[in-house]
């Protein structure tokens, strides 16, 4: 799987920080990165989100739902 990127601004606003930390523990071999801004503010300001690779945006209404969606993508 490609690298998963998280927006630090989304960490506090929508709680995606817990998803980042959980993935870090459960999938240590997975490439994860947190950036100050991913440039997809249209999605980031409304709900939990992560970016897979350079183009695939994964969004969910809650951190738990985002984690489940990412788990499905990881396999």
FENRA-V544466 format. One record per residue. N is the residue number from 1. SS is DSSP state (H for helix, E for strand, - for the rest). OMEGA is omega in degrees with one decimal (NA if undefined). NEAR is the number of other C-alpha atoms within 10 Angstrom. Layout:
n:N ss:SS omega:OMEGA near:NEAR
n:N ss:SS omega:OMEGA near:NEAR
This chain:
n:1 ss:- omega:178.7 near:10
n:2 ss:- omega:179.4 near:12
n:3 ss:- omega:175.3 near:13
n:4 ss:E omega:-179.2 near:21
n:5 ss:E omega:178.5 near:21
n:6 ss:E omega:177.2 near:25
n:7 ss:E omega:-179.4 near:23
n:8 ss:H omega:178.7 near:18
n:9 ss:H omega:178.4 near:19
n:10 ss:H omega:-178.5 near:23
n:11 ss:H omega:-175.7 near:20
n:12 ss:H omega:-175.6 near:11
n:13 ss:H omega:-175.8 near:14
n:14 ss:H omega:173.8 near:19
n:15 ss:- omega:-179.2 near:18
n:16 ss:H omega:177.9 near:26
n:17 ss:H omega:178.8 near:20
n:18 ss:H omega:177.7 near:15
n:19 ss:H omega:178.7 near:22
n:20 ss:H omega:-178.3 near:20
n:21 ss:H omega:180.0 near:12
n:22 ss:H omega:177.9 near:13
n:23 ss:H omega:179.9 near:19
n:24 ss:H omega:-179.9 near:14
n:25 ss:H omega:-173.4 near:10
n:26 ss:H omega:-179.8 near:9
n:27 ss:- omega:-176.2 near:13
n:28 ss:- omega:-179.1 near:10
n:29 ss:- omega:-178.5 near:9
n:30 ss:- omega:178.8 near:15
n:31 ss:- omega:179.1 near:13
n:32 ss:E omega:179.2 near:18
n:33 ss:E omega:173.8 near:13
n:34 ss:E omega:-179.0 near:16
n:35 ss:E omega:-179.9 near:11
n:36 ss:- omega:179.0 near:11
n:37 ss:- omega:179.5 near:14
n:38 ss:- omega:178.1 near:17
n:39 ss:- omega:176.6 near:10
n:40 ss:- omega:-174.2 near:13
n:41 ss:H omega:179.4 near:12
n:42 ss:H omega:179.4 near:8
n:43 ss:H omega:-172.7 near:16
n:44 ss:H omega:-176.8 near:23
n:45 ss:- omega:-174.6 near:13
n:46 ss:- omega:-176.6 near:14
n:47 ss:- omega:177.7 near:18
n:48 ss:E omega:-179.8 near:27
n:49 ss:E omega:173.8 near:29
n:50 ss:E omega:-179.3 near:26
n:51 ss:E omega:177.7 near:20
n:52 ss:E omega:-175.5 near:18
n:53 ss:- omega:-179.2 near:12
n:54 ss:- omega:-171.9 near:11
n:55 ss:- omega:-173.3 near:7
n:56 ss:E omega:-179.8 near:10
n:57 ss:E omega:177.5 near:15
n:58 ss:E omega:-179.4 near:17
n:59 ss:E omega:178.8 near:20
n:60 ss:E omega:-178.0 near:19
n:61 ss:- omega:-178.7 near:12
n:62 ss:- omega:177.0 near:15
n:63 ss:H omega:-179.7 near:21
n:64 ss:H omega:179.7 near:15
n:65 ss:H omega:177.5 near:14
n:66 ss:H omega:179.0 near:20
n:67 ss:H omega:179.8 near:23
n:68 ss:H omega:178.8 near:13
n:69 ss:H omega:179.5 near:14
n:70 ss:H omega:177.2 near:19
n:71 ss:H omega:178.1 near:12
n:72 ss:H omega:179.8 near:9
n:73 ss:H omega:-179.3 near:11
n:74 ss:H omega:177.5 near:11
n:75 ss:- omega:NA near:6
